């Protein structure tokens, strides 16, 4: 598995009609970033979209979605690749 597509604070990701496959974190958005994710297929990722510091208020550095997430598909087909063999993928807003 590959690591992630990282969106740092101050950055913006626009993803439209794309395929994101076999990632540990498909998209990894940090506080202060912007995202627009439409009509994408997330297949066999450990975590589809990982949102870090999404609700920080001091200073306000949350993640901004310039458009609502829409028409995206999150799925696991079979098993994940190593290091997560025999595990299902997930879409999570945060890790604990």
TORBASE-783183 format. One line per field, with one value per residue: residue number from 1; residue in three letters; y, z, x of N, C-alpha, C, O in turn. Coordinates in nm, 4 decimals, always signed. Layout:
N
seq = (NUM ...);
type = (ALA ...);
n.c2 = (Y ...);
n.c3 = (Z ...);
n.c1 = (X ...);
ca.c2 = (Y ...);
ca.c3 = (Z ...);
ca.c1 = (X ...);
c.c2 = (Y ...);
c.c3 = (Z ...);
c.c1 = (X ...);
o.c2 = (Y ...);
o.c3 = (Z ...);
o.c1 = (X ...);
***
This chain:
96
seq = (1 2 3 4 5 6 7 8 9 10 11 12 13 14 15 16 17 18 19 20 21 22 23 24 25 26 27 28 29 30 31 32 33 34 35 36 37 38 39 40 41 42 43 44 45 46 47 48 49 50 51 52 53 54 55 56 57 58 59 60 61 62 63 64 65 66 67 68 69 70 71 72 73 74 75 76 77 78 79 80 81 82 83 84 85 86 87 88 89 90 91 92 93 94 95 96);
type = (UNK UNK UNK UNK UNK UNK UNK UNK UNK UNK UNK UNK UNK UNK UNK UNK UNK UNK UNK UNK UNK UNK UNK UNK UNK UNK UNK UNK UNK UNK UNK UNK UNK UNK UNK UNK UNK UNK UNK UNK UNK UNK UNK UNK UNK UNK UNK UNK UNK UNK UNK UNK UNK UNK UNK UNK UNK UNK UNK UNK UNK UNK UNK UNK UNK UNK UNK UNK UNK UNK UNK UNK UNK UNK UNK UNK UNK UNK UNK UNK UNK UNK UNK UNK UNK UNK UNK UNK UNK UNK UNK UNK UNK UNK UNK UNK);
n.c2 = (-0.1188 +0.2249 +0.5452 +0.8160 +1.0921 +1.3999 +1.6911 +1.9837 +2.2460 +2.5443 +2.4487 +2.3192 +2.0699 +1.9438 +1.7039 +1.5247 +1.2853 +1.0638 +0.7816 +0.6270 +0.4073 +0.1364 +0.2713 +0.3715 +0.5962 +0.7403 +1.0219 +1.2726 +1.5209 +1.8224 +2.0537 +2.3775 +2.3443 +2.3097 +2.1280 +1.9666 +1.7172 +1.5113 +1.2651 +1.0427 +0.7273 +0.5284 +0.2663 -0.0193 +0.1135 +0.1695 +0.3784 +0.5976 +0.8892 +1.0974 +1.3209 +1.5645 +1.7602 +1.8873 +2.0451 +2.2565 +2.5576 +2.7656 +2.9068 +2.9524 +2.6757 +2.4796 +2.2223 +2.3059 +2.2333 +2.3066 +2.2360 +2.0221 +1.6800 +1.4537 +1.1945 +1.0057 +0.6915 +0.4517 +0.1643 -0.1797 -0.4369 -0.7660 -0.8434 -0.6141 -0.4884 -0.5785 -0.3568 -0.4443 -0.6862 -0.9065 -0.7375 -0.5057 -0.2036 +0.1470 +0.4477 +0.7205 +0.9919 +1.0694 +0.9478 +0.7418);
n.c3 = (+0.0000 -0.0664 +0.0864 +0.1267 -0.0043 +0.0698 +0.2086 +0.3034 +0.5595 +0.4330 +0.1795 -0.1129 -0.2313 -0.5223 -0.6398 -0.8871 -1.0252 -0.9920 -0.9254 -0.6317 -0.4951 -0.2866 -0.0793 +0.2350 +0.3811 +0.1842 +0.1071 +0.3018 +0.4985 +0.6459 +0.9195 +0.8259 +0.5574 +0.2258 +0.0624 -0.2216 -0.3231 -0.5495 -0.7038 -0.6898 -0.6736 -0.4092 -0.3392 -0.1631 +0.0307 +0.3411 +0.5079 +0.3751 +0.3597 +0.5636 +0.8142 +0.9778 +1.2736 +1.2353 +1.3664 +1.4981 +1.6810 +1.7766 +1.6792 +1.4233 +1.2351 +1.0872 +0.8507 +0.5299 +0.3239 +0.0028 -0.1607 -0.0931 -0.0046 -0.2584 -0.4526 -0.4205 -0.3885 -0.1490 -0.0976 -0.0240 -0.1851 -0.1746 -0.0002 +0.1770 +0.0700 +0.1886 +0.4501 +0.5672 +0.5202 +0.4922 +0.6216 +0.6432 +0.4629 +0.5578 +0.6098 +0.7801 +1.0051 +1.1928 +1.3760 +1.6608);
n.c1 = (+0.0841 +0.0419 +0.1191 -0.0321 -0.2311 -0.1466 -0.2869 -0.1840 -0.2044 -0.3348 -0.3341 -0.5121 -0.7270 -0.8628 -1.0644 -1.2098 -1.4109 -1.2265 -1.0079 -0.9130 -0.7012 -0.5931 -0.4535 -0.3057 -0.4032 -0.6263 -0.6918 -0.5470 -0.6252 -0.5234 -0.5784 -0.6893 -0.6867 -0.8389 -1.0984 -1.2419 -1.4235 -1.5567 -1.7572 -1.5770 -1.4072 -1.3271 -1.1373 -1.0489 -0.8879 -0.7229 -0.8107 -1.0401 -1.0837 -0.9078 -0.9494 -0.7815 -0.7593 -1.0079 -1.1958 -1.0781 -1.0650 -0.9123 -0.6325 -0.8933 -0.8783 -1.0015 -1.1044 -1.2086 -1.4757 -1.5261 -1.7306 -2.0087 -1.9353 -2.0048 -2.1585 -1.9562 -1.7889 -1.7190 -1.5497 -1.4682 -1.3128 -1.2697 -0.9708 -0.7518 -0.4304 -0.0944 +0.0211 -0.2155 -0.3473 -0.6236 -0.8028 -1.0780 -1.1507 -1.2011 -1.3954 -1.3089 -1.3478 -1.1691 -0.8821 -0.8380);
ca.c2 = (+0.0000 +0.3534 +0.6164 +0.9110 +1.2210 +1.4924 +1.8293 +2.0603 +2.3720 +2.6412 +2.3809 +2.2870 +1.9513 +1.9297 +1.5695 +1.5057 +1.1656 +0.9979 +0.6533 +0.6234 +0.2650 +0.0705 +0.3639 +0.3644 +0.7059 +0.7910 +1.1653 +1.3099 +1.6662 +1.8869 +2.1757 +2.4938 +2.3095 +2.3083 +2.0085 +1.9520 +1.5777 +1.4789 +1.1524 +0.9628 +0.5898 +0.4912 +0.1210 -0.0911 +0.2009 +0.1449 +0.4898 +0.6717 +1.0312 +1.1199 +1.4638 +1.5971 +1.8942 +1.9411 +2.1358 +2.3484 +2.6925 +2.8658 +2.9862 +2.8680 +2.6064 +2.3615 +2.1859 +2.3630 +2.1662 +2.4109 +2.1760 +1.9013 +1.5514 +1.3944 +1.0929 +0.9291 +0.5526 +0.3953 +0.0211 -0.2765 -0.5520 -0.8658 -0.8025 -0.5079 -0.5303 -0.5595 -0.4255 -0.4653 -0.8044 -0.9662 -0.6365 -0.4244 -0.0610 +0.2293 +0.5930 +0.7734 +1.1342 +1.0878 +0.8278 +0.7527);
ca.c3 = (+0.0000 -0.0636 +0.2091 +0.1279 -0.0724 +0.1828 +0.1845 +0.4186 +0.5919 +0.3260 +0.0506 -0.1603 -0.3153 -0.6044 -0.6973 -0.9567 -1.1083 -0.9823 -0.8562 -0.5265 -0.4608 -0.2158 +0.0045 +0.3793 +0.3914 +0.0477 +0.1213 +0.4399 +0.5023 +0.7718 +0.9540 +0.7468 +0.4148 +0.1578 -0.0192 -0.3093 -0.3651 -0.6171 -0.7985 -0.6844 -0.6253 -0.3112 -0.3361 -0.0876 +0.1121 +0.4843 +0.5419 +0.2517 +0.3821 +0.7024 +0.8453 +1.1012 +1.3288 +1.1581 +1.4426 +1.5774 +1.6801 +1.8310 +1.5829 +1.3402 +1.1331 +1.0434 +0.7100 +0.4564 +0.2029 -0.0835 -0.2076 -0.0133 -0.0626 -0.3258 -0.5558 -0.3961 -0.3500 -0.0618 -0.0979 -0.0124 -0.2707 -0.1304 +0.1135 +0.1543 +0.0489 +0.3087 +0.5778 +0.6238 +0.4603 +0.5610 +0.6927 +0.5621 +0.4615 +0.6367 +0.5946 +0.9167 +1.0184 +1.2792 +1.4396 +1.8061);
ca.c1 = (+0.0000 +0.1106 +0.0872 -0.1439 -0.2238 -0.1495 -0.3285 -0.1361 -0.2681 -0.3138 -0.3456 -0.6458 -0.7368 -0.9818 -1.0663 -1.3359 -1.4145 -1.0967 -0.9996 -0.8112 -0.6992 -0.4833 -0.3787 -0.3268 -0.4996 -0.6424 -0.6662 -0.5153 -0.6405 -0.4846 -0.6508 -0.6520 -0.6870 -0.9676 -1.1189 -1.3577 -1.4130 -1.6819 -1.7643 -1.4542 -1.4164 -1.2255 -1.1435 -0.9456 -0.8035 -0.7433 -0.8994 -1.0659 -1.0524 -0.8681 -0.9578 -0.7096 -0.7836 -1.1188 -1.2809 -0.9972 -1.1239 -0.8214 -0.7106 -0.9791 -0.7994 -1.0745 -1.0984 -1.3209 -1.5210 -1.5801 -1.8551 -2.0357 -1.8963 -2.1198 -2.1393 -1.8340 -1.8122 -1.6164 -1.5749 -1.3597 -1.3362 -1.1723 -0.8877 -0.6551 -0.2916 -0.0117 +0.0294 -0.3487 -0.4059 -0.7380 -0.8814 -1.1674 -1.1207 -1.2920 -1.3942 -1.3113 -1.3230 -1.0518 -0.8293 -0.8341);
c.c2 = (+0.1242 +0.4342 +0.7038 +1.0219 +1.3234 +1.6321 +1.9079 +2.1858 +2.4751 +2.5807 +2.3535 +2.1651 +1.9561 +1.7937 +1.5467 +1.3847 +1.0939 +0.8635 +0.6588 +0.4812 +0.2286 +0.1652 +0.3377 +0.4716 +0.7615 +0.9396 +1.1934 +1.4620 +1.7197 +2.0125 +2.2938 +2.4645 +2.3164 +2.1829 +2.0208 +1.8133 +1.5349 +1.3582 +1.0705 +0.8235 +0.5615 +0.3398 +0.0648 +0.0011 +0.1656 +0.2513 +0.5715 +0.8184 +1.0501 +1.2704 +1.4901 +1.7399 +1.9623 +2.0428 +2.2348 +2.4897 +2.8008 +2.8411 +2.8952 +2.8040 +2.4799 +2.3346 +2.2382 +2.2769 +2.2719 +2.3669 +2.0564 +1.7768 +1.4926 +1.2970 +1.0175 +0.7882 +0.5055 +0.2467 -0.0590 -0.3971 -0.6554 -0.8151 -0.6874 -0.5673 -0.5142 -0.4116 -0.4581 -0.5842 -0.8624 -0.8676 -0.5609 -0.2793 +0.0162 +0.3732 +0.6479 +0.9225 +1.1616 +0.9535 +0.8492 +0.6838);
c.c3 = (+0.0000 +0.0536 +0.1986 +0.0265 +0.0369 +0.1372 +0.3102 +0.4412 +0.4847 +0.1874 +0.0141 -0.2517 -0.3895 -0.6718 -0.7569 -1.0481 -1.1102 -0.9109 -0.7572 -0.4720 -0.3811 -0.1345 +0.1529 +0.4185 +0.2504 +0.0412 +0.2693 +0.4464 +0.6407 +0.7933 +0.8741 +0.5981 +0.3593 +0.0722 -0.1002 -0.3706 -0.4194 -0.7084 -0.8050 -0.6307 -0.5340 -0.2918 -0.2630 -0.0234 +0.2586 +0.5406 +0.4144 +0.2631 +0.5311 +0.7250 +0.9790 +1.1440 +1.2616 +1.2330 +1.5281 +1.5676 +1.7278 +1.7842 +1.4956 +1.2262 +1.0868 +0.8953 +0.6433 +0.3359 +0.1165 -0.1501 -0.1170 -0.0836 -0.1319 -0.4342 -0.5422 -0.3511 -0.2687 -0.0515 -0.0745 -0.0956 -0.2354 -0.0077 +0.0753 +0.1327 +0.1785 +0.3292 +0.6399 +0.5605 +0.5511 +0.6469 +0.5935 +0.5671 +0.5415 +0.5892 +0.7339 +0.9150 +1.1068 +1.3325 +1.5886 +1.8578);
c.c1 = (+0.0880 +0.0557 -0.0381 -0.1221 -0.2488 -0.1892 -0.2927 -0.2190 -0.2328 -0.3264 -0.4907 -0.6377 -0.8692 -0.9712 -1.2046 -1.3242 -1.2790 -1.1100 -0.8844 -0.8112 -0.5746 -0.3960 -0.4024 -0.4276 -0.5126 -0.6098 -0.6469 -0.5155 -0.6079 -0.5681 -0.5989 -0.6473 -0.8291 -0.9762 -1.2464 -1.3445 -1.5492 -1.6632 -1.6364 -1.4848 -1.2986 -1.2362 -1.0220 -0.8419 -0.8279 -0.8364 -0.9168 -1.0255 -1.0265 -0.8646 -0.8913 -0.7428 -0.9015 -1.2034 -1.2035 -1.0550 -1.0275 -0.6791 -0.7958 -0.9004 -0.8696 -1.0545 -1.2248 -1.3513 -1.5878 -1.7097 -1.8820 -1.9805 -2.0184 -2.0759 -2.0076 -1.8714 -1.6924 -1.6446 -1.4479 -1.4004 -1.2299 -1.0981 -0.7962 -0.5168 -0.2130 +0.0141 -0.1053 -0.4209 -0.5135 -0.8164 -0.9678 -1.1224 -1.2234 -1.2869 -1.4095 -1.2838 -1.2030 -1.0072 -0.8296 -0.7121);
o.c2 = (+0.1261 +0.3951 +0.6690 +1.0434 +1.3324 +1.6855 +1.8997 +2.2276 +2.4917 +2.6534 +2.3631 +2.1582 +1.9707 +1.7703 +1.5492 +1.3807 +1.0669 +0.8360 +0.6913 +0.4382 +0.2818 +0.1418 +0.2871 +0.4408 +0.8241 +0.9794 +1.1434 +1.5262 +1.6692 +2.0703 +2.3088 +2.5508 +2.3273 +2.1368 +2.0775 +1.7933 +1.5236 +1.3500 +1.0329 +0.8052 +0.5697 +0.2912 +0.0966 -0.0293 +0.1350 +0.2191 +0.6105 +0.8666 +1.0221 +1.3405 +1.4435 +1.8296 +2.0821 +2.1197 +2.2914 +2.5358 +2.9190 +2.7599 +2.7741 +2.8722 +2.3826 +2.4150 +2.2177 +2.2501 +2.3222 +2.4507 +1.9946 +1.7693 +1.4824 +1.3139 +0.9703 +0.7682 +0.5173 +0.2064 -0.0134 -0.4522 -0.6345 -0.7507 -0.6655 -0.6808 -0.4444 -0.3420 -0.4967 -0.5826 -0.8669 -0.9096 -0.5526 -0.2366 -0.0410 +0.4169 +0.6251 +0.9721 +1.2676 +0.8572 +0.9624 +0.6810);
o.c3 = (+0.0600 +0.1139 +0.2561 -0.0221 +0.0905 +0.0409 +0.4113 +0.3537 +0.4496 +0.0881 +0.0979 -0.3392 -0.3284 -0.7514 -0.6854 -1.1371 -1.2169 -0.8451 -0.7940 -0.4099 -0.4042 -0.1219 +0.1913 +0.4830 +0.2008 -0.0225 +0.3528 +0.4053 +0.7410 +0.6987 +0.8565 +0.5197 +0.4341 +0.0166 -0.0546 -0.4606 -0.3439 -0.7817 -0.9135 -0.5518 -0.5764 -0.2343 -0.2960 -0.0230 +0.2968 +0.6129 +0.3522 +0.1855 +0.6142 +0.6619 +1.0825 +1.0603 +1.2337 +1.1702 +1.6221 +1.4588 +1.7192 +1.8453 +1.4930 +1.1317 +1.0507 +0.8239 +0.6936 +0.2544 +0.1519 -0.1915 -0.0682 -0.2065 -0.0709 -0.4981 -0.6419 -0.2841 -0.3130 -0.0029 -0.1011 -0.0783 -0.2636 +0.0789 -0.0422 +0.1716 +0.2695 +0.2287 +0.7567 +0.5487 +0.6730 +0.7366 +0.4749 +0.6656 +0.5881 +0.5343 +0.7995 +0.8335 +1.0959 +1.3344 +1.6364 +1.9787);
o.c1 = (+0.1954 -0.0443 -0.1412 -0.0110 -0.3593 -0.1341 -0.3625 -0.2948 -0.1160 -0.3291 -0.5804 -0.5513 -0.9751 -0.8802 -1.3048 -1.2392 -1.2239 -1.2103 -0.7715 -0.9084 -0.4660 -0.2758 -0.5079 -0.5279 -0.4189 -0.5122 -0.7223 -0.4188 -0.6582 -0.6215 -0.4780 -0.6077 -0.9263 -0.8765 -1.3458 -1.2630 -1.6458 -1.5647 -1.5921 -1.5776 -1.1833 -1.3337 -0.9078 -0.7227 -0.9409 -0.9307 -0.8180 -0.9430 -1.1129 -0.7854 -0.9390 -0.7531 -0.8963 -1.2761 -1.2593 -1.0897 -1.0607 -0.6096 -0.7740 -0.8608 -0.8035 -0.9946 -1.3352 -1.2630 -1.6945 -1.7899 -1.7874 -1.9792 -2.1249 -1.9721 -1.9529 -1.9727 -1.5781 -1.7502 -1.3368 -1.5091 -1.1119 -1.1574 -0.7668 -0.4894 -0.2580 +0.0288 -0.1095 -0.5434 -0.4966 -0.8896 -0.9357 -1.0621 -1.3219 -1.1857 -1.5112 -1.2061 -1.1414 -1.0839 -0.8221 -0.6893);
***
